[in-house]
Amino acid sequence: MKRIIVLVLLGVLLLSLGTLACAETKYSEGNEKAATGDIEILTHSGAYEPVNVYDTNPAYYVRGTAKNVSGKQLSYAEIRVRAYDSAGNLLESGLDNINDIGADQTWTFEVFVWKQGIASYDIGVGSTF
């Protein structure tokens, strides 16, 4: 009987942890602000740029600023980007993250994707805790 109770409690614990780890990212397109209750993306823009002076295939960079609006220090926060071709097919995704961002602090993020042919992207706030 004790074994069954331990297994049930373990199952409940694993389900709880899985639910916390699987928060859905809400993406926005264009110049809309993307936010969760913790992080707000203030600015962002994307463009192809060479990775270094020898690079013949530039990467697509999305750069911007985000702010911790949670009112407390966050141990972790991430910005996620999905890149699309002109037909709307998802080509690739990427993210940038930061550790220990204080309340009301801003962060300059940079997400890059390697695929060529990117016509658009959307952006969102990923996990925060």
C-alpha positions, -999 to 999 in steps of 0.1 A, spaced: 0 0 0 28 24 8 44 17 -25 12 26 -44 9 59 -24 46 68 -32 40 60 -69 8 81 -70 26 111 -53 56 107 -77 32 108 -107 14 139 -93 48 156 -88 60 148 -124 27 161 -139 30 193 -119 66 198 -131 56 191 -167 29 216 -166 52 243 -153 78 236 -180 53 237 -209 41 273 -208 30 283 -242 49 312 -259 26 339 -272 41 354 -304 34 387 -320 42 399 -355 55 432 -367 60 461 -343 34 448 -318 48 446 -282 51 410 -269 48 404 -232 40 380 -204 34 391 -169 71 392 -163 89 405 -195 78 431 -221 96 434 -254 100 471 -260 117 471 -294 128 447 -321 139 445 -357 154 419 -380 180 420 -408 206 398 -425 242 406 -414 275 388 -419 286 368 -389 322 378 -395 343 394 -423 349 361 -440 312 350 -441 295 347 -475 262 335 -460 250 361 -435 227 351 -406 194 368 -398 196 387 -366 167 399 -346 178 425 -320 158 445 -295 153 454 -259 131 438 -232 122 449 -197 115 430 -165 81 443 -155 74 416 -129 84 438 -99 109 412 -87 143 397 -98 139 369 -123 164 340 -123 158 333 -160 140 349 -190 141 342 -227 130 358 -260 120 334 -288 119 341 -326 103 320 -354 115 328 -389 93 322 -421 99 322 -458 77 342 -483 51 314 -484 47 314 -446 66 282 -440 85 280 -407 122 279 -416 139 279 -381 135 292 -346 160 306 -321 162 322 -287 183 344 -264 182 342 -227 194 360 -196 199 350 -160 193 372 -129 176 402 -144 165 426 -117 131 443 -114 126 471 -139 160 463 -156 162 463 -194 180 438 -215 194 440 -250 188 407 -267 200 392 -300 185 362 -316 200 348 -348 189 322 -373 211 307 -400 185 299 -427 185 319 -460 153 332 -475 137 347 -444 108 370 -453 93 375 -419 95 366 -382 74 366 -351 87 371 -316 76 362 -281 86 359 -245 94 323 -236 100 309 -201 105 331 -171 110 323 -135 
